[in-house]
């Protein structure tokens, strides 16, 4: 199924592009990566751990600082995914293949790819250990290891995904099962979950609920569907302005929200989901489902747990304004693996990359970092196949919006930005180190621009 009205607002969308940072103008066209791959050397001036959005963006920026051959990325995966697209893949509006690129094609030319797993970090000796007892030393280390999914912490998973009626937009292996479950829906409960852990893209668990509601309405099945969102949280969204807007959508579409409910077991053979009532520990509820979308518990990568670079919870312990490590001045963190107190999104990574670039530049000159990250993050809340509420906010959960409009309103232009423009900006802007996030309107107004 294709998203409705895919062309109708293109001209309006183009008129908004000027608000994005000038780095867009530097974006190059798609091209094959031609740098040779070779065995890991024992030393690099800049070593980047992780080949996700943060790792690739920073490797591109660092290569321009220290030169080709002096930067390496450690990443075991052969495929790089643009994961924000998976919401639309699960809803049938995009194909999974559109979110994927070979890793060798996204790692910048001149940056070496060490196709291996990080086993341990030893920041006191400025080195890391890889598989096969390989030691790699560095002058500067950037940790961009992302966040780990833990389906196994829910009893009955991941083996439950072998059954129909269940999917998850958080994994390349399960996202297409969400679409199949939606297409196969006949009547009964359609249940969407949010776990009792930090997650990446905290809006995604409910985005697929809105898309499912729209699909079931379009196909005439909505009267036979009881759509429910069971969340471990006590609110629908952490920023009041957007939460109020979402509650109106929920009310208008007759969606059920059950707060403080955490999924602890899936009995896929019986199509039953078991939830713990977090307000009454030990009390559980069992719901029959015709469709179940699971957002898995998440946590820091195993290599970071009890690591010298991590806090007590396993997240990389960095200064929230500079992204420099609190103990090791030549170590930096970006993205989902850090303990930055903001939502874990690709938009946050974009904003962080610009700040971290400036931070490392000054550290390399033995100067103190001055650029401050304000916690900017964004969550395009997809509420239909042509509607998005564009949530943007800072560390204080205050709106920090890009456009001179009320972004809490559902808009078709914002949908096309999410579905059509942002993937291009991701592949050709962020990953190439040219885009450091949007310029929020209050900053533009401070400069006298409107």
HUSUL-V563365 format. One record per run of one state. SS is the DSSP state (alpha for helix, beta for strand, coil for the rest). FROM is the first residue (numbers start at 1). LEN is the number of residues. Records with the same first field share a line. If there is no record, write none. Layout:
SS = FROM-LEN  FROM-LEN
This chain:
coil = 1-9  20-2  27-16  50-3  67-4  75-4  82-1  91-5  107-5  115-3  126-1  144-3  154-1  156-3  163-3  168-7  185-3  195-5  201-3  219-3  232-8  253-3  259-2  268-4  278-6  289-2  294-3  301-1  305-5  311-5  317-1  319-5  326-5  334-1  339-5  345-1  365-12  385-2  394-5  400-11  431-10  447-4
alpha = 10-10  22-5  53-14  83-8  96-4  103-4  123-3  131-3  151-3  159-4  175-10  204-15  222-3  240-13  302-3  335-3  346-19  412-19  441-6
beta = 43-7  71-4  79-3  100-3  112-3  118-5  127-4  134-10  147-4  155-1  166-2  188-7  200-1  225-7  256-3  261-7  272-6  284-5  291-3  297-4  310-1  316-1  318-1  324-2  331-3  338-1  344-1  377-8  387-7  399-1  411-1
